[in-house]
Amino acid sequence: MAAIDVEPQSVRKEVAREMDAPRADQFAALDAEGDPKTGLTARLPKLAFVVAVDWYFCLHWLPLARAVRCAGYDVCVITVVTDAALARRIEGEGFRLLPLRLSRGGLNPFAEWRSMRVLVTHLRAERPDLVHGIAQKPVLYAALAARLAGVHGCVGTLAGMGYLFTSPSYRVRILRVLVVFAYGMLLRGRRVRIIVQNPDDRGQLRRSVGIDPALIKGAGVDLSRFQPTSPPPDPVTIVLASRMLWDKGVQEFVDAARSLQETAANLRFVLVGKPDPGNPAAVPESRLRSWQADGIIEWWGHRDDMPAVLQQAHIVCLPSYREGLPTILIEAAAAGLPLVATDVPGCREVVRDGENGLLVPARDAGALADALARLAEDVQLRERFGRRSRDVAEAEFGIERVAEETLAVYRALLTDVGRAEAV
């Protein structure tokens, strides 16, 4: 087995406390020469995150990476670098950043093989004890590259089934069959652990692939950063914050806004986020600007200051077609806001219909408009839903809880691999 170590004695003890008993005992017994049976020596366990793109890592996964580092892991991030400022931010957090060339929607076999070679090269140079891929393509690539590079364990988080599992197109249905086959080939076995974010995705993987993934609800939210505040002044402001994709329900949101503006006064509809050119469901920027010019919505574009955005909202809305577990709903819940979302996987894990928000059918702009009108007209209902939202966030979605559950997956995998290698 490759070395899995801890530097000074004080750090070694801290890491040991983070691990379950068998692994903790193993670490505690190590001396400077290491364990002659297992080959373990004294250094920090090393983890490599593999993520499709830098902004996605910073937007959703940076808090978890911080928690993993604080738990005693030496962390590197392998991702596509799109922005020098984001690269500096990742490195400023204390993570090594290794660039990757990866097209999220690309199918060119030569380009994909070049991406795989780069990933394998990085893993061979870093020699991590674990690699953690996030989202569908990075999970598959991380699992294959880990095998080729001799990495002892691979964790994969499937953060929602996304466009591949929601699109009705014939081409995508064929691709779905191929991806499910690849899941079965690469994601089974004692060296791999898979994480999903909602029970529907868990059931689908059990049925279609025959694996039993761990269920961890989202990437976690910093409850001290997102907190309830006093409601902003009127007009009632309804915010949809996400990547600007058709399957986030952007069209239904705009249609609902158009119909409500004809029948109700003093409502403000805001889209926050930018188009994602790497996604085939991206809403063209020209369409967003056209809606804004027509006075139907305001488009604020990309925002890094989500706590400030949520302080300007009375209601947060996400009429998505399917999710893993949407960060924006968790952040809005932590901010004590009432929610309106579709009754689909992921959304219904955060929105409890009639408790902290309202659920409506997907692709139904009329039902969405009715739900938004009901909340817009009832201040007391918004206040009651908002209080319950905060309770739900505190009980289920804090970063501490998510980090603890993720570290438990790491520990179990390291323990299993360590025991198998020691035999």
GIFENRA-V705468 format. One record per backbone hydrogen bond with DSSP energy under -1.0 kcal/mol. CO is the residue of the C=O (numbers start at 1). NH is the residue of the N-H. Records with the same first field share a line. If there is no record, write none. Layout:
BEGIN
CO = NH, NH
END
This chain:
BEGIN
8 = 12
9 = 13
10 = 14
11 = 15
12 = 16
13 = 17
16 = 19
20 = 24
21 = 25
22 = 26
23 = 27
24 = 28
25 = 29
27 = 30
31 = 34
35 = 39
40 = 35
41 = 43
45 = 74
46 = 129, 130
47 = 76
48 = 132
49 = 78
50 = 134
53 = 57
54 = 58
55 = 59
56 = 60
57 = 61, 62
61 = 65
62 = 66
63 = 67
64 = 68
65 = 69
66 = 70
67 = 71
68 = 73
69 = 72
74 = 47
75 = 96
76 = 49
77 = 98
78 = 51
79 = 100
80 = 54
83 = 87
84 = 88
85 = 89
86 = 90
87 = 91
88 = 92
90 = 95
91 = 94
96 = 77
98 = 79
108 = 112
109 = 113
110 = 114
111 = 115
112 = 116
113 = 117
114 = 118
115 = 119
116 = 120
117 = 121
118 = 122
119 = 123
120 = 124
121 = 125
122 = 126
123 = 127
130 = 48
131 = 155
132 = 50
133 = 157
135 = 139
136 = 140
137 = 141
138 = 142
139 = 143
140 = 144
141 = 145
142 = 146
143 = 147
144 = 148
145 = 149
146 = 151
153 = 131
154 = 193
155 = 133
156 = 195
157 = 135, 159
158 = 160
162 = 165
163 = 167
169 = 173
170 = 174
171 = 175
172 = 176
173 = 177
174 = 178
175 = 179
176 = 180
177 = 181
178 = 182
179 = 183
180 = 184
181 = 185
182 = 186
183 = 187
189 = 192
191 = 154
193 = 156
194 = 214
195 = 158
196 = 216
198 = 202
199 = 203
200 = 204
201 = 205
202 = 206
203 = 207
204 = 208
205 = 209, 210, 211
214 = 196
216 = 218
221 = 223, 399
222 = 226
236 = 268
237 = 314, 315
238 = 270
239 = 317
240 = 272
243 = 245
244 = 283
245 = 248
246 = 249
247 = 321
249 = 253
250 = 254
251 = 255
252 = 256
253 = 257
254 = 258
255 = 259
256 = 260
257 = 261
260 = 264
266 = 236
268 = 238
269 = 298
270 = 240
271 = 300
272 = 242
274 = 244
276 = 279
279 = 282
281 = 246
284 = 288
285 = 289
286 = 290
287 = 291
288 = 292
289 = 293
290 = 294
291 = 296
292 = 295
298 = 271
301 = 273
304 = 306
305 = 309
306 = 310
307 = 311
309 = 312
310 = 313
315 = 239
316 = 340
318 = 342
326 = 330
327 = 331
328 = 332
329 = 333
330 = 334
331 = 335
332 = 337
333 = 336
338 = 316
339 = 358
340 = 318
341 = 360
342 = 344
344 = 348
345 = 323, 347
347 = 350, 351
352 = 355, 356, 357
356 = 339
357 = 354
358 = 341
360 = 343
364 = 368
365 = 369
366 = 370
367 = 371
368 = 372
369 = 373
370 = 374
371 = 375
372 = 376
373 = 377
378 = 382
379 = 383
380 = 384
381 = 385
382 = 386
383 = 387
384 = 388
385 = 389
386 = 390
387 = 391
388 = 392
389 = 393
390 = 394
391 = 395
392 = 396
393 = 397
397 = 221
398 = 402
399 = 403
400 = 404
401 = 405
402 = 406
403 = 407
404 = 408
405 = 409
406 = 410
407 = 411
408 = 412
409 = 413
410 = 414
411 = 415
412 = 416
413 = 417
414 = 418
415 = 419
416 = 420
417 = 421
418 = 422
END
